[in-house]
Amino acid sequence: MWPQDQLNRIWYAGDAPTVGMRLLEPLYRGATAMHRALYQTGLLRRSRLPVPVIVVGNITTGGTGKTPLVI
């Protein structure tokens, strides 16, 4: 089963996360906490773009029609 399929089943069908996902969770939490801390301390900075940016999408990946909408 592809990782995307696993994530969709966990998110939408309420399946339990796999053992591998549970083992990787602390690593992911640590990485996101470090990333957030770098912004909070000013070591990383946001950049302002010279043009407006429109984001097309949401938490759902694959097969929701984002690419045809943009085209």
mmJSON file of the N, C-alpha and C atoms, coordinates in Angstrom:
{"data_MODEL":{"atom_site":{
"group_PDB":["ATOM","ATOM","ATOM","ATOM","ATOM","ATOM","ATOM","ATOM","ATOM","ATOM","ATOM","ATOM","ATOM","ATOM","ATOM","ATOM","ATOM","ATOM","ATOM","ATOM","ATOM","ATOM","ATOM","ATOM","ATOM","ATOM","ATOM","ATOM","ATOM","ATOM","ATOM","ATOM","ATOM","ATOM","ATOM","ATOM","ATOM","ATOM","ATOM","ATOM","ATOM","ATOM","ATOM","ATOM","ATOM","ATOM","ATOM","ATOM","ATOM","ATOM","ATOM","ATOM","ATOM","ATOM","ATOM","ATOM","ATOM","ATOM","ATOM","ATOM","ATOM","ATOM","ATOM","ATOM","ATOM","ATOM","ATOM","ATOM","ATOM","ATOM","ATOM","ATOM","ATOM","ATOM","ATOM","ATOM","ATOM","ATOM","ATOM","ATOM","ATOM","ATOM","ATOM","ATOM","ATOM","ATOM","ATOM","ATOM","ATOM","ATOM","ATOM","ATOM","ATOM","ATOM","ATOM","ATOM","ATOM","ATOM","ATOM","ATOM","ATOM","ATOM","ATOM","ATOM","ATOM","ATOM","ATOM","ATOM","ATOM","ATOM","ATOM","ATOM","ATOM","ATOM","ATOM","ATOM","ATOM","ATOM","ATOM","ATOM","ATOM","ATOM","ATOM","ATOM","ATOM","ATOM","ATOM","ATOM","ATOM","ATOM","ATOM","ATOM","ATOM","ATOM","ATOM","ATOM","ATOM","ATOM","ATOM","ATOM","ATOM","ATOM","ATOM","ATOM","ATOM","ATOM","ATOM","ATOM","ATOM","ATOM","ATOM","ATOM","ATOM","ATOM","ATOM","ATOM","ATOM","ATOM","ATOM","ATOM","ATOM","ATOM","ATOM","ATOM","ATOM","ATOM","ATOM","ATOM","ATOM","ATOM","ATOM","ATOM","ATOM","ATOM","ATOM","ATOM","ATOM","ATOM","ATOM","ATOM","ATOM","ATOM","ATOM","ATOM","ATOM","ATOM","ATOM","ATOM","ATOM","ATOM","ATOM","ATOM","ATOM","ATOM","ATOM","ATOM","ATOM","ATOM","ATOM","ATOM","ATOM","ATOM","ATOM","ATOM","ATOM","ATOM","ATOM","ATOM","ATOM","ATOM","ATOM","ATOM","ATOM"],
"id":[1,2,3,4,5,6,7,8,9,10,11,12,13,14,15,16,17,18,19,20,21,22,23,24,25,26,27,28,29,30,31,32,33,34,35,36,37,38,39,40,41,42,43,44,45,46,47,48,49,50,51,52,53,54,55,56,57,58,59,60,61,62,63,64,65,66,67,68,69,70,71,72,73,74,75,76,77,78,79,80,81,82,83,84,85,86,87,88,89,90,91,92,93,94,95,96,97,98,99,100,101,102,103,104,105,106,107,108,109,110,111,112,113,114,115,116,117,118,119,120,121,122,123,124,125,126,127,128,129,130,131,132,133,134,135,136,137,138,139,140,141,142,143,144,145,146,147,148,149,150,151,152,153,154,155,156,157,158,159,160,161,162,163,164,165,166,167,168,169,170,171,172,173,174,175,176,177,178,179,180,181,182,183,184,185,186,187,188,189,190,191,192,193,194,195,196,197,198,199,200,201,202,203,204,205,206,207,208,209,210,211,212,213],
"type_symbol":["N","C","C","N","C","C","N","C","C","N","C","C","N","C","C","N","C","C","N","C","C","N","C","C","N","C","C","N","C","C","N","C","C","N","C","C","N","C","C","N","C","C","N","C","C","N","C","C","N","C","C","N","C","C","N","C","C","N","C","C","N","C","C","N","C","C","N","C","C","N","C","C","N","C","C","N","C","C","N","C","C","N","C","C","N","C","C","N","C","C","N","C","C","N","C","C","N","C","C","N","C","C","N","C","C","N","C","C","N","C","C","N","C","C","N","C","C","N","C","C","N","C","C","N","C","C","N","C","C","N","C","C","N","C","C","N","C","C","N","C","C","N","C","C","N","C","C","N","C","C","N","C","C","N","C","C","N","C","C","N","C","C","N","C","C","N","C","C","N","C","C","N","C","C","N","C","C","N","C","C","N","C","C","N","C","C","N","C","C","N","C","C","N","C","C","N","C","C","N","C","C","N","C","C","N","C","C","N","C","C","N","C","C"],
"label_atom_id":["N","CA","C","N","CA","C","N","CA","C","N","CA","C","N","CA","C","N","CA","C","N","CA","C","N","CA","C","N","CA","C","N","CA","C","N","CA","C","N","CA","C","N","CA","C","N","CA","C","N","CA","C","N","CA","C","N","CA","C","N","CA","C","N","CA","C","N","CA","C","N","CA","C","N","CA","C","N","CA","C","N","CA","C","N","CA","C","N","CA","C","N","CA","C","N","CA","C","N","CA","C","N","CA","C","N","CA","C","N","CA","C","N","CA","C","N","CA","C","N","CA","C","N","CA","C","N","CA","C","N","CA","C","N","CA","C","N","CA","C","N","CA","C","N","CA","C","N","CA","C","N","CA","C","N","CA","C","N","CA","C","N","CA","C","N","CA","C","N","CA","C","N","CA","C","N","CA","C","N","CA","C","N","CA","C","N","CA","C","N","CA","C","N","CA","C","N","CA","C","N","CA","C","N","CA","C","N","CA","C","N","CA","C","N","CA","C","N","CA","C","N","CA","C","N","CA","C","N","CA","C","N","CA","C","N","CA","C","N","CA","C","N","CA","C","N","CA","C"],
"label_alt_id":[null,null,null,null,null,null,null,null,null,null,null,null,null,null,null,null,null,null,null,null,null,null,null,null,null,null,null,null,null,null,null,null,null,null,null,null,null,null,null,null,null,null,null,null,null,null,null,null,null,null,null,null,null,null,null,null,null,null,null,null,null,null,null,null,null,null,null,null,null,null,null,null,null,null,null,null,null,null,null,null,null,null,null,null,null,null,null,null,null,null,null,null,null,null,null,null,null,null,null,null,null,null,null,null,null,null,null,null,null,null,null,null,null,null,null,null,null,null,null,null,null,null,null,null,null,null,null,null,null,null,null,null,null,null,null,null,null,null,null,null,null,null,null,null,null,null,null,null,null,null,null,null,null,null,null,null,null,null,null,null,null,null,null,null,null,null,null,null,null,null,null,null,null,null,null,null,null,null,null,null,null,null,null,null,null,null,null,null,null,null,null,null,null,null,null,null,null,null,null,null,null,null,null,null,null,null,null,null,null,null,null,null,null],
"label_comp_id":["MET","MET","MET","TRP","TRP","TRP","PRO","PRO","PRO","GLN","GLN","GLN","ASP","ASP","ASP","GLN","GLN","GLN","LEU","LEU","LEU","ASN","ASN","ASN","ARG","ARG","ARG","ILE","ILE","ILE","TRP","TRP","TRP","TYR","TYR","TYR","ALA","ALA","ALA","GLY","GLY","GLY","ASP","ASP","ASP","ALA","ALA","ALA","PRO","PRO","PRO","THR","THR","THR","VAL","VAL","VAL","GLY","GLY","GLY","MET","MET","MET","ARG","ARG","ARG","LEU","LEU","LEU","LEU","LEU","LEU","GLU","GLU","GLU","PRO","PRO","PRO","LEU","LEU","LEU","TYR","TYR","TYR","ARG","ARG","ARG","GLY","GLY","GLY","ALA","ALA","ALA","THR","THR","THR","ALA","ALA","ALA","MET","MET","MET","HIS","HIS","HIS","ARG","ARG","ARG","ALA","ALA","ALA","LEU","LEU","LEU","TYR","TYR","TYR","GLN","GLN","GLN","THR","THR","THR","GLY","GLY","GLY","LEU","LEU","LEU","LEU","LEU","LEU","ARG","ARG","ARG","ARG","ARG","ARG","SER","SER","SER","ARG","ARG","ARG","LEU","LEU","LEU","PRO","PRO","PRO","VAL","VAL","VAL","PRO","PRO","PRO","VAL","VAL","VAL","ILE","ILE","ILE","VAL","VAL","VAL","VAL","VAL","VAL","GLY","GLY","GLY","ASN","ASN","ASN","ILE","ILE","ILE","THR","THR","THR","THR","THR","THR","GLY","GLY","GLY","GLY","GLY","GLY","THR","THR","THR","GLY","GLY","GLY","LYS","LYS","LYS","THR","THR","THR","PRO","PRO","PRO","LEU","LEU","LEU","VAL","VAL","VAL","ILE","ILE","ILE"],
"label_asym_id":["A","A","A","A","A","A","A","A","A","A","A","A","A","A","A","A","A","A","A","A","A","A","A","A","A","A","A","A","A","A","A","A","A","A","A","A","A","A","A","A","A","A","A","A","A","A","A","A","A","A","A","A","A","A","A","A","A","A","A","A","A","A","A","A","A","A","A","A","A","A","A","A","A","A","A","A","A","A","A","A","A","A","A","A","A","A","A","A","A","A","A","A","A","A","A","A","A","A","A","A","A","A","A","A","A","A","A","A","A","A","A","A","A","A","A","A","A","A","A","A","A","A","A","A","A","A","A","A","A","A","A","A","A","A","A","A","A","A","A","A","A","A","A","A","A","A","A","A","A","A","A","A","A","A","A","A","A","A","A","A","A","A","A","A","A","A","A","A","A","A","A","A","A","A","A","A","A","A","A","A","A","A","A","A","A","A","A","A","A","A","A","A","A","A","A","A","A","A","A","A","A","A","A","A","A","A","A","A","A","A","A","A","A"],
"label_entity_id":["1","1","1","1","1","1","1","1","1","1","1","1","1","1","1","1","1","1","1","1","1","1","1","1","1","1","1","1","1","1","1","1","1","1","1","1","1","1","1","1","1","1","1","1","1","1","1","1","1","1","1","1","1","1","1","1","1","1","1","1","1","1","1","1","1","1","1","1","1","1","1","1","1","1","1","1","1","1","1","1","1","1","1","1","1","1","1","1","1","1","1","1","1","1","1","1","1","1","1","1","1","1","1","1","1","1","1","1","1","1","1","1","1","1","1","1","1","1","1","1","1","1","1","1","1","1","1","1","1","1","1","1","1","1","1","1","1","1","1","1","1","1","1","1","1","1","1","1","1","1","1","1","1","1","1","1","1","1","1","1","1","1","1","1","1","1","1","1","1","1","1","1","1","1","1","1","1","1","1","1","1","1","1","1","1","1","1","1","1","1","1","1","1","1","1","1","1","1","1","1","1","1","1","1","1","1","1","1","1","1","1","1","1"],
"label_seq_id":[1,1,1,2,2,2,3,3,3,4,4,4,5,5,5,6,6,6,7,7,7,8,8,8,9,9,9,10,10,10,11,11,11,12,12,12,13,13,13,14,14,14,15,15,15,16,16,16,17,17,17,18,18,18,19,19,19,20,20,20,21,21,21,22,22,22,23,23,23,24,24,24,25,25,25,26,26,26,27,27,27,28,28,28,29,29,29,30,30,30,31,31,31,32,32,32,33,33,33,34,34,34,35,35,35,36,36,36,37,37,37,38,38,38,39,39,39,40,40,40,41,41,41,42,42,42,43,43,43,44,44,44,45,45,45,46,46,46,47,47,47,48,48,48,49,49,49,50,50,50,51,51,51,52,52,52,53,53,53,54,54,54,55,55,55,56,56,56,57,57,57,58,58,58,59,59,59,60,60,60,61,61,61,62,62,62,63,63,63,64,64,64,65,65,65,66,66,66,67,67,67,68,68,68,69,69,69,70,70,70,71,71,71],
"pdbx_PDB_ins_code":[null,null,null,null,null,null,null,null,null,null,null,null,null,null,null,null,null,null,null,null,null,null,null,null,null,null,null,null,null,null,null,null,null,null,null,null,null,null,null,null,null,null,null,null,null,null,null,null,null,null,null,null,null,null,null,null,null,null,null,null,null,null,null,null,null,null,null,null,null,null,null,null,null,null,null,null,null,null,null,null,null,null,null,null,null,null,null,null,null,null,null,null,null,null,null,null,null,null,null,null,null,null,null,null,null,null,null,null,null,null,null,null,null,null,null,null,null,null,null,null,null,null,null,null,null,null,null,null,null,null,null,null,null,null,null,null,null,null,null,null,null,null,null,null,null,null,null,null,null,null,null,null,null,null,null,null,null,null,null,null,null,null,null,null,null,null,null,null,null,null,null,null,null,null,null,null,null,null,null,null,null,null,null,null,null,null,null,null,null,null,null,null,null,null,null,null,null,null,null,null,null,null,null,null,null,null,null,null,null,null,null,null,null],
"Cartn_x":[0.85,0.0,0.896,0.534,1.299,1.109,2.124,1.991,0.786,0.486,-0.669,-1.953,-2.067,-3.255,-3.367,-2.223,-2.223,-2.685,-2.146,-2.535,-4.021,-4.529,-5.955,-6.819,-6.405,-7.188,-7.147,-5.993,-5.882,-6.748,-6.648,-7.34,-8.853,-9.294,-10.715,-11.451,-10.788,-11.477,-11.229,-10.315,-10.053,-9.163,-8.423,-7.497,-6.383,-5.821,-4.707,-3.433,-2.587,-1.302,-0.446,0.38,1.254,2.349,2.999,4.092,5.189,5.52,6.555,6.215,4.959,4.53,4.633,4.254,4.329,5.769,6.679,8.091,8.708,8.222,8.753,8.144,7.063,6.377,7.279,8.07,8.928,9.939,10.456,11.384,10.687,9.485,8.721,8.381,7.936,7.617,8.846,9.992,11.223,11.621,11.508,11.876,10.959,9.654,8.74,8.932,9.231,9.497,10.761,11.797,13.032,12.783,12.023,11.701,10.957,9.979,9.204,10.099,10.999,11.905,12.851,13.309,14.2,13.51,12.229,11.488,11.266,10.94,10.654,11.892,13.061,14.292,14.861,14.31,14.782,15.907,16.32,17.37,16.871,15.6,14.957,13.966,13.869,12.952,11.997,10.831,9.866,10.317,9.926,10.226,8.92,8.894,7.715,7.939,6.976,7.09,6.534,7.059,6.618,5.26,4.696,3.401,2.485,1.17,0.257,0.399,0.186,0.267,-1.093,-1.572,-2.841,-2.52,-2.958,-2.731,-3.982,-3.806,-4.93,-4.696,-5.538,-5.393,-5.905,-5.781,-6.165,-5.422,-5.857,-5.125,-5.222,-6.195,-6.347,-5.311,-4.656,-3.657,-4.157,-3.887,-4.153,-5.621,-5.935,-7.263,-8.381,-8.069,-9.145,-9.35,-8.582,-8.806,-8.063,-7.006,-6.261,-5.539,-4.854,-4.089,-4.998,-6.095,-6.977,-7.517,-7.789,-8.267,-7.225,-5.968,-4.9,-4.671,-4.696,-4.488,-5.591],
"Cartn_y":[-1.18,0.0,1.244,2.227,3.46,4.303,5.086,5.927,6.854,7.403,8.297,7.55,6.32,5.517,5.238,4.947,4.705,5.946,7.1,8.338,8.631,8.417,8.651,7.72,6.457,5.516,5.912,6.377,6.81,8.045,9.01,10.285,10.147,9.449,9.413,8.194,7.042,5.827,5.513,6.256,6.03,4.834,4.349,3.241,3.673,2.728,3.028,3.256,4.198,4.405,3.143,2.939,1.777,1.926,0.828,0.849,1.798,1.757,2.643,4.111,4.452,5.841,6.239,5.347,5.658,5.822,5.046,5.163,6.457,6.948,8.171,9.444,9.31,10.483,11.375,10.83,11.722,12.495,11.864,12.54,13.694,13.452,14.489,15.636,15.295,16.333,17.18,16.523,17.255,18.18,17.696,18.512,19.724,19.535,20.667,21.652,21.153,22.046,22.87,22.24,22.953,24.019,23.666,24.609,25.827,25.575,26.651,27.522,26.895,27.637,28.522,28.058,28.867,30.148,30.087,31.29,32.183,31.583,32.375,33.106,32.515,33.161,34.128,34.145,35.061,34.513,33.275,32.69,32.418,32.141,32.058,33.212,33.806,34.924,34.666,35.236,35.179,36.159,35.876,36.817,37.264,38.52,39.081,39.044,38.477,38.369,39.625,39.968,41.196,41.074,39.889,39.679,38.91,39.027,38.241,36.744,35.937,34.485,33.896,33.02,32.328,30.853,30.288,28.882,28.107,27.093,26.247,24.873,24.503,23.192,23.177,22.021,21.83,20.611,20.026,18.904,17.636,17.554,16.381,16.391,15.257,15.162,14.226,14.577,13.676,13.495,13.777,13.452,14.377,15.58,16.489,17.613,17.599,18.566,19.874,19.909,21.165,21.575,20.64,20.962,21.46,20.778,21.307,22.696,22.957,24.267,25.338,25.045,26.022,26.229,25.151,25.252,26.07],
"Cartn_z":[0.0,0.0,0.0,-0.781,-0.882,0.382,0.757,1.962,1.903,0.731,0.614,0.942,0.466,0.764,2.258,2.888,4.336,5.086,4.711,5.386,5.194,3.991,3.752,4.595,4.728,5.547,7.025,7.494,8.896,9.121,8.185,8.356,8.195,7.136,6.814,7.361,7.422,7.853,9.325,9.954,11.367,11.65,10.627,10.854,11.805,12.512,13.429,12.619,13.068,12.39,12.457,11.442,11.413,12.47,12.786,13.771,13.306,12.012,11.486,11.672,11.449,11.637,13.104,13.989,15.412,15.867,15.282,15.649,15.116,13.983,13.386,13.984,14.727,15.27,16.119,17.062,17.859,16.998,15.958,15.058,14.34,13.864,13.171,14.131,15.332,16.325,16.646,16.798,17.091,15.958,14.727,13.566,13.422,13.629,13.509,14.659,15.848,16.984,16.73,16.168,15.863,14.789,13.779,12.705,13.254,14.095,14.715,15.593,16.348,17.234,16.43,15.277,14.444,13.985,13.683,13.31,14.527,15.663,16.864,17.374,17.209,17.67,16.644,15.437,14.411,13.556,13.791,12.957,11.534,11.396,10.085,10.006,8.829,8.661,7.51,7.646,6.557,5.476,4.252,3.178,2.535,2.155,1.51,0.008,-0.702,-2.155,-2.817,-3.979,-4.644,-5.341,-5.369,-6.02,-5.073,-5.232,-4.401,-4.695,-3.69,-3.83,-3.492,-4.363,-4.125,-3.938,-2.833,-2.55,-2.929,-3.759,-4.169,-3.563,-2.631,-2.03,-0.609,-0.014,1.378,1.883,2.944,3.535,2.684,1.781,0.93,-0.178,-0.397,-1.46,-2.545,-3.766,-4.876,-5.226,-6.471,-6.982,-6.592,-6.136,-5.753,-6.764,-7.868,-8.945,-8.804,-7.999,-7.829,-9.107,-9.757,-10.968,-12.101,-12.421,-13.47,-13.125,-11.876,-11.472,-11.77,-11.458,-11.683,-13.179,-13.934,-15.393,-16.009],
"occupancy":[1.0,1.0,1.0,1.0,1.0,1.0,1.0,1.0,1.0,1.0,1.0,1.0,1.0,1.0,1.0,1.0,1.0,1.0,1.0,1.0,1.0,1.0,1.0,1.0,1.0,1.0,1.0,1.0,1.0,1.0,1.0,1.0,1.0,1.0,1.0,1.0,1.0,1.0,1.0,1.0,1.0,1.0,1.0,1.0,1.0,1.0,1.0,1.0,1.0,1.0,1.0,1.0,1.0,1.0,1.0,1.0,1.0,1.0,1.0,1.0,1.0,1.0,1.0,1.0,1.0,1.0,1.0,1.0,1.0,1.0,1.0,1.0,1.0,1.0,1.0,1.0,1.0,1.0,1.0,1.0,1.0,1.0,1.0,1.0,1.0,1.0,1.0,1.0,1.0,1.0,1.0,1.0,1.0,1.0,1.0,1.0,1.0,1.0,1.0,1.0,1.0,1.0,1.0,1.0,1.0,1.0,1.0,1.0,1.0,1.0,1.0,1.0,1.0,1.0,1.0,1.0,1.0,1.0,1.0,1.0,1.0,1.0,1.0,1.0,1.0,1.0,1.0,1.0,1.0,1.0,1.0,1.0,1.0,1.0,1.0,1.0,1.0,1.0,1.0,1.0,1.0,1.0,1.0,1.0,1.0,1.0,1.0,1.0,1.0,1.0,1.0,1.0,1.0,1.0,1.0,1.0,1.0,1.0,1.0,1.0,1.0,1.0,1.0,1.0,1.0,1.0,1.0,1.0,1.0,1.0,1.0,1.0,1.0,1.0,1.0,1.0,1.0,1.0,1.0,1.0,1.0,1.0,1.0,1.0,1.0,1.0,1.0,1.0,1.0,1.0,1.0,1.0,1.0,1.0,1.0,1.0,1.0,1.0,1.0,1.0,1.0,1.0,1.0,1.0,1.0,1.0,1.0,1.0,1.0,1.0,1.0,1.0,1.0],
"B_iso_or_equiv":[0.0,0.0,0.0,0.0,0.0,0.0,0.0,0.0,0.0,0.0,0.0,0.0,0.0,0.0,0.0,0.0,0.0,0.0,0.0,0.0,0.0,0.0,0.0,0.0,0.0,0.0,0.0,0.0,0.0,0.0,0.0,0.0,0.0,0.0,0.0,0.0,0.0,0.0,0.0,0.0,0.0,0.0,0.0,0.0,0.0,0.0,0.0,0.0,0.0,0.0,0.0,0.0,0.0,0.0,0.0,0.0,0.0,0.0,0.0,0.0,0.0,0.0,0.0,0.0,0.0,0.0,0.0,0.0,0.0,0.0,0.0,0.0,0.0,0.0,0.0,0.0,0.0,0.0,0.0,0.0,0.0,0.0,0.0,0.0,0.0,0.0,0.0,0.0,0.0,0.0,0.0,0.0,0.0,0.0,0.0,0.0,0.0,0.0,0.0,0.0,0.0,0.0,0.0,0.0,0.0,0.0,0.0,0.0,0.0,0.0,0.0,0.0,0.0,0.0,0.0,0.0,0.0,0.0,0.0,0.0,0.0,0.0,0.0,0.0,0.0,0.0,0.0,0.0,0.0,0.0,0.0,0.0,0.0,0.0,0.0,0.0,0.0,0.0,0.0,0.0,0.0,0.0,0.0,0.0,0.0,0.0,0.0,0.0,0.0,0.0,0.0,0.0,0.0,0.0,0.0,0.0,0.0,0.0,0.0,0.0,0.0,0.0,0.0,0.0,0.0,0.0,0.0,0.0,0.0,0.0,0.0,0.0,0.0,0.0,0.0,0.0,0.0,0.0,0.0,0.0,0.0,0.0,0.0,0.0,0.0,0.0,0.0,0.0,0.0,0.0,0.0,0.0,0.0,0.0,0.0,0.0,0.0,0.0,0.0,0.0,0.0,0.0,0.0,0.0,0.0,0.0,0.0,0.0,0.0,0.0,0.0,0.0,0.0],
"pdbx_formal_charge":[null,null,null,null,null,null,null,null,null,null,null,null,null,null,null,null,null,null,null,null,null,null,null,null,null,null,null,null,null,null,null,null,null,null,null,null,null,null,null,null,null,null,null,null,null,null,null,null,null,null,null,null,null,null,null,null,null,null,null,null,null,null,null,null,null,null,null,null,null,null,null,null,null,null,null,null,null,null,null,null,null,null,null,null,null,null,null,null,null,null,null,null,null,null,null,null,null,null,null,null,null,null,null,null,null,null,null,null,null,null,null,null,null,null,null,null,null,null,null,null,null,null,null,null,null,null,null,null,null,null,null,null,null,null,null,null,null,null,null,null,null,null,null,null,null,null,null,null,null,null,null,null,null,null,null,null,null,null,null,null,null,null,null,null,null,null,null,null,null,null,null,null,null,null,null,null,null,null,null,null,null,null,null,null,null,null,null,null,null,null,null,null,null,null,null,null,null,null,null,null,null,null,null,null,null,null,null,null,null,null,null,null,null],
"auth_seq_id":[1,1,1,2,2,2,3,3,3,4,4,4,5,5,5,6,6,6,7,7,7,8,8,8,9,9,9,10,10,10,11,11,11,12,12,12,13,13,13,14,14,14,15,15,15,16,16,16,17,17,17,18,18,18,19,19,19,20,20,20,21,21,21,22,22,22,23,23,23,24,24,24,25,25,25,26,26,26,27,27,27,28,28,28,29,29,29,30,30,30,31,31,31,32,32,32,33,33,33,34,34,34,35,35,35,36,36,36,37,37,37,38,38,38,39,39,39,40,40,40,41,41,41,42,42,42,43,43,43,44,44,44,45,45,45,46,46,46,47,47,47,48,48,48,49,49,49,50,50,50,51,51,51,52,52,52,53,53,53,54,54,54,55,55,55,56,56,56,57,57,57,58,58,58,59,59,59,60,60,60,61,61,61,62,62,62,63,63,63,64,64,64,65,65,65,66,66,66,67,67,67,68,68,68,69,69,69,70,70,70,71,71,71],
"auth_comp_id":["MET","MET","MET","TRP","TRP","TRP","PRO","PRO","PRO","GLN","GLN","GLN","ASP","ASP","ASP","GLN","GLN","GLN","LEU","LEU","LEU","ASN","ASN","ASN","ARG","ARG","ARG","ILE","ILE","ILE","TRP","TRP","TRP","TYR","TYR","TYR","ALA","ALA","ALA","GLY","GLY","GLY","ASP","ASP","ASP","ALA","ALA","ALA","PRO","PRO","PRO","THR","THR","THR","VAL","VAL","VAL","GLY","GLY","GLY","MET","MET","MET","ARG","ARG","ARG","LEU","LEU","LEU","LEU","LEU","LEU","GLU","GLU","GLU","PRO","PRO","PRO","LEU","LEU","LEU","TYR","TYR","TYR","ARG","ARG","ARG","GLY","GLY","GLY","ALA","ALA","ALA","THR","THR","THR","ALA","ALA","ALA","MET","MET","MET","HIS","HIS","HIS","ARG","ARG","ARG","ALA","ALA","ALA","LEU","LEU","LEU","TYR","TYR","TYR","GLN","GLN","GLN","THR","THR","THR","GLY","GLY","GLY","LEU","LEU","LEU","LEU","LEU","LEU","ARG","ARG","ARG","ARG","ARG","ARG","SER","SER","SER","ARG","ARG","ARG","LEU","LEU","LEU","PRO","PRO","PRO","VAL","VAL","VAL","PRO","PRO","PRO","VAL","VAL","VAL","ILE","ILE","ILE","VAL","VAL","VAL","VAL","VAL","VAL","GLY","GLY","GLY","ASN","ASN","ASN","ILE","ILE","ILE","THR","THR","THR","THR","THR","THR","GLY","GLY","GLY","GLY","GLY","GLY","THR","THR","THR","GLY","GLY","GLY","LYS","LYS","LYS","THR","THR","THR","PRO","PRO","PRO","LEU","LEU","LEU","VAL","VAL","VAL","ILE","ILE","ILE"],
"auth_asym_id":["A","A","A","A","A","A","A","A","A","A","A","A","A","A","A","A","A","A","A","A","A","A","A","A","A","A","A","A","A","A","A","A","A","A","A","A","A","A","A","A","A","A","A","A","A","A","A","A","A","A","A","A","A","A","A","A","A","A","A","A","A","A","A","A","A","A","A","A","A","A","A","A","A","A","A","A","A","A","A","A","A","A","A","A","A","A","A","A","A","A","A","A","A","A","A","A","A","A","A","A","A","A","A","A","A","A","A","A","A","A","A","A","A","A","A","A","A","A","A","A","A","A","A","A","A","A","A","A","A","A","A","A","A","A","A","A","A","A","A","A","A","A","A","A","A","A","A","A","A","A","A","A","A","A","A","A","A","A","A","A","A","A","A","A","A","A","A","A","A","A","A","A","A","A","A","A","A","A","A","A","A","A","A","A","A","A","A","A","A","A","A","A","A","A","A","A","A","A","A","A","A","A","A","A","A","A","A","A","A","A","A","A","A"],
"auth_atom_id":["N","CA","C","N","CA","C","N","CA","C","N","CA","C","N","CA","C","N","CA","C","N","CA","C","N","CA","C","N","CA","C","N","CA","C","N","CA","C","N","CA","C","N","CA","C","N","CA","C","N","CA","C","N","CA","C","N","CA","C","N","CA","C","N","CA","C","N","CA","C","N","CA","C","N","CA","C","N","CA","C","N","CA","C","N","CA","C","N","CA","C","N","CA","C","N","CA","C","N","CA","C","N","CA","C","N","CA","C","N","CA","C","N","CA","C","N","CA","C","N","CA","C","N","CA","C","N","CA","C","N","CA","C","N","CA","C","N","CA","C","N","CA","C","N","CA","C","N","CA","C","N","CA","C","N","CA","C","N","CA","C","N","CA","C","N","CA","C","N","CA","C","N","CA","C","N","CA","C","N","CA","C","N","CA","C","N","CA","C","N","CA","C","N","CA","C","N","CA","C","N","CA","C","N","CA","C","N","CA","C","N","CA","C","N","CA","C","N","CA","C","N","CA","C","N","CA","C","N","CA","C","N","CA","C","N","CA","C","N","CA","C","N","CA","C","N","CA","C"],
"pdbx_PDB_model_num":[1,1,1,1,1,1,1,1,1,1,1,1,1,1,1,1,1,1,1,1,1,1,1,1,1,1,1,1,1,1,1,1,1,1,1,1,1,1,1,1,1,1,1,1,1,1,1,1,1,1,1,1,1,1,1,1,1,1,1,1,1,1,1,1,1,1,1,1,1,1,1,1,1,1,1,1,1,1,1,1,1,1,1,1,1,1,1,1,1,1,1,1,1,1,1,1,1,1,1,1,1,1,1,1,1,1,1,1,1,1,1,1,1,1,1,1,1,1,1,1,1,1,1,1,1,1,1,1,1,1,1,1,1,1,1,1,1,1,1,1,1,1,1,1,1,1,1,1,1,1,1,1,1,1,1,1,1,1,1,1,1,1,1,1,1,1,1,1,1,1,1,1,1,1,1,1,1,1,1,1,1,1,1,1,1,1,1,1,1,1,1,1,1,1,1,1,1,1,1,1,1,1,1,1,1,1,1,1,1,1,1,1,1]
}}}
